[in-house]
């Protein structure tokens, strides 16, 4: 709870993954991937519920052992490649309201594929959003990208062309306006706004800048290797 407002964190972790099968339970520096996110969430001073939404009994067992709540198994219809994250969040919010009459003021989405969190990231983001609640309805973790959007290309047959034709080509990163990517360290949204706009990027959205080493997400085997190397270097892990 923060200033009398209830906060739920949701960690989505379905069993199916084409890019890296079984990634949520794969050992990363000695722990299942999902456990890194659960442990950081449990260190928060403001989260009233740390919930894992999964369709897998194996993931549920690991999550419960790590201290998270798994009060339901996610319906198969919400565990497909095409299932939108917003629908998964709404399902969890509706479940607590219908089963226990419990509602929340803030929702925190924590993606297990972004395990490079500092202990303070979640609470710092919550405090920043709550302090600016009159002006913003959400806060998103961002990292500056290394490649400028003007450099991106699209393939047209055997040829290439600019992906964004209206952007002037930037040959040096320092010459272009900085571009930012939303890494999944945390997406925090007022529940009322999330339900109304059905977006983690509502009209009134602010930002939280990540450190350079946090600019990684695990989507495939090579991402996994990169994050593991970063953890060992940054946190001194074996």
C-alpha positions in Angstrom: 0.0 0.0 0.0 1.2 3.5 -0.8 -0.5 6.5 0.8 -3.6 4.4 1.5 -3.8 3.0 -2.0 -3.8 -0.7 -2.6 -1.2 -2.1 -5.1 -1.2 -5.4 -7.0 1.8 -6.7 -8.9 1.2 -9.3 -11.6 3.9 -11.5 -13.1 2.6 -13.2 -16.3 4.3 -16.5 -17.0 2.6 -18.9 -19.4 4.0 -22.3 -20.2 4.2 -21.9 -24.0 7.2 -20.0 -25.5 8.4 -20.5 -29.0 11.5 -18.2 -28.8 12.9 -20.1 -25.8 10.9 -23.1 -24.7 10.4 -23.4 -20.9 12.1 -20.1 -20.3 10.2 -19.2 -17.2 11.5 -22.2 -15.3 15.0 -22.3 -16.9 17.8 -21.9 -14.4 19.4 -18.4 -14.7 22.5 -18.1 -12.4 21.2 -20.9 -10.3 17.5 -19.9 -10.0 14.5 -20.4 -12.3 14.0 -17.2 -14.4 10.7 -16.3 -12.8 12.1 -16.5 -9.3 14.3 -13.4 -9.9 11.2 -11.3 -10.5 9.3 -12.7 -7.6 12.2 -12.0 -5.2 12.5 -8.4 -6.3 8.7 -7.9 -6.0 8.7 -9.4 -2.4 11.3 -6.8 -1.4 8.8 -4.0 -2.2 7.4 -2.1 0.8 4.3 -1.1 -1.1 2.9 -4.2 -2.9 -0.2 -5.7 -1.3 -0.2 -8.7 -3.5 2.4 -10.4 -5.7 0.5 -12.6 -8.1 1.7 -15.0 -10.7 -0.7 -15.6 -13.6 0.2 -18.9 -15.3 -1.5 -21.8 -17.1 1.2 -24.2 -15.8 1.2 -26.3 -12.6 5.0 -26.5 -12.7 5.4 -22.7 -12.9 2.7 -22.3 -10.2 4.6 -24.7 -7.9 7.9 -22.8 -8.4 6.2 -19.5 -7.9 4.5 -20.5 -4.6 7.7 -21.9 -3.3 9.4 -18.6 -4.0 6.7 -16.8 -2.0 4.3 -15.5 -4.7 0.5 -16.0 -4.7 -0.9 -18.2 -7.4 -4.7 -18.1 -6.6 -5.8 -19.5 -10.0 -4.6 -21.1 -13.2 -4.9 -18.8 -16.2 -7.6 -20.0 -18.7 -6.2 -21.5 -21.8 -7.8 -18.8 -23.9 -5.6 -16.3 -22.2 -2.4 -18.3 -22.6 -1.9 -18.2 -26.3 0.8 -16.5 -28.4 -1.8 -14.0 -29.4 -3.2 -13.4 -25.9 -2.8 -9.7 -25.1 -1.2 -8.8 -21.7 -4.0 -6.3 -20.9 -6.5 -9.2 -21.0 -4.4 -11.2 -18.6 -4.2 -8.3 -16.2 -8.0 -7.7 -16.4 -8.6 -11.3 -15.7 -6.5 -11.1 -12.5 -8.2 -7.9 -11.3 -11.6 -9.3 -12.0 -10.8 -12.5 -10.1 -9.8 -10.7 -6.9 -12.9 -8.5 -7.2 -15.3 -11.3 -7.8 -13.8 -13.9 -5.5 -12.8 -11.7 -2.6 -14.4 -8.3 -3.2 -10.9 -6.8 -3.3 -10.0 -4.0 -5.6 -6.7 -2.2 -6.2 -5.7 1.4 -7.0 -2.5 0.7 -8.8 -1.4 -2.2 -10.9 2.3 -3.2 -11.5 3.1 -5.5 -14.4 6.4 -7.3 -13.9 7.7 -9.3 -16.9 9.9 -12.2 -15.8 11.8 -11.8 -19.1 13.3 -8.6 -17.6 15.0 -9.9 -14.5 17.7 -7.1 -14.3 15.9 -5.1 -11.5 17.4 -3.1 -8.7 15.9 -3.7 -5.3 14.5 -0.1 -5.3 13.1 0.1 -8.8 9.5 -0.9 -8.2 9.1 1.3 -5.1 10.8 4.3 -6.7 8.5 4.1 -9.7 5.4 3.7 -7.5 6.5 6.7 -5.4 7.2 8.8 -8.4 3.8 8.1 -10.0 1.9 8.6 -6.8 3.6 11.9 -6.2 2.6 13.0 -9.7 -0.9 11.4 -9.6 -2.6 14.7 -10.5 -0.6 14.8 -13.8 0.1 11.2 -14.8 -1.8 7.9 -14.7 1.1 5.5 -15.5 4.9 5.1 -15.4 7.0 2.9 -17.7 10.6 1.8 -17.4 12.6 3.0 -20.4 16.2 2.6 -21.7 17.9 4.5 -24.5 18.3 2.4 -27.6 21.7 2.0 -29.2 20.4 2.1 -32.8 18.5 5.2 -33.9 15.1 4.6 -35.7 16.3 6.5 -38.8 18.9 3.7 -39.3 16.2 0.9 -39.4 15.5 -0.7 -42.8 12.7 -2.8 -44.3 13.2 -5.5 -47.0 11.4 -5.1 -50.3 12.2 -8.1 -52.4 16.0 -8.1 -52.8 16.2 -4.4 -52.0 16.2 -2.4 -48.8 14.6 0.9 -48.0 14.3 3.1 -44.9 11.8 1.8 -42.4 10.9 5.4 -41.5 11.2 7.3 -44.7 10.3 10.6 -43.1 13.3 10.5 -40.6 16.5 12.0 -41.7 19.3 9.5 -41.8 21.6 9.7 -38.7 25.1 8.3 -39.2 26.2 9.0 -35.6 24.1 8.1 -32.6 25.0 11.3 -30.9 23.5 13.4 -33.8 20.0 12.0 -33.5 17.3 12.7 -31.0 17.5 10.0 -28.3 15.1 7.1 -28.8 13.9 4.9 -25.9 12.6 1.3 -25.6 10.2 0.1 -22.9 12.0 -2.7 -21.1 9.7 -4.8 -18.8 11.3 -3.9 -15.5 7.9 -2.4 -14.6 4.7 -0.9 -16.1 2.7 0.8 -13.3 -0.8 2.1 -14.0 -3.8 3.4 -12.1 -6.3 0.6 -12.3 -9.2 2.9 -13.2 -7.2 4.3 -16.1 -6.0 0.8 -17.2 -9.6 -0.3 -17.4 -10.7 2.8 -19.2 -7.9 3.1 -21.8 -6.9 -0.6 -21.8 -3.3 0.3 -22.3 0.0 0.3 -20.3 0.8 3.6 -22.1 -2.3 5.7 -21.4 -2.6 9.3 -22.5 -0.9 10.7 -19.4 2.2 8.5 -19.0 5.5 9.4 -17.5 8.9 7.5 -17.5 11.6 6.0 -15.4 15.1 5.8 -16.8 16.9 2.5 -16.4 20.6 2.0 -16.1 22.5 0.8 -19.1 23.0 -2.8 -17.8 19.2 -3.2 -17.5 18.6 -2.8 -21.3 18.0 -6.5 -21.9 15.0 -8.7 -22.3 15.0 -12.5 -22.7 13.2 -13.6 -25.8 15.6 -16.3 -27.1 18.7 -18.3 -26.2 21.1 -15.5 -27.0 19.2 -13.0 -24.9 19.4 -15.6 -22.0 23.2 -15.9 -22.4 23.6 -12.1 -22.5 21.5 -11.6 -19.3 23.3 -14.3 -17.5 26.7 -12.7 -18.4 25.4 -9.3 -17.3 24.2 -10.7 -13.9 27.6 -12.3 -13.3 29.4 -9.1 -14.1 27.0 -6.6 -12.5 26.0 -8.5 -9.4 29.1 -10.7 -8.9 27.2 -14.0 -9.3 28.8 -17.3 -9.9 
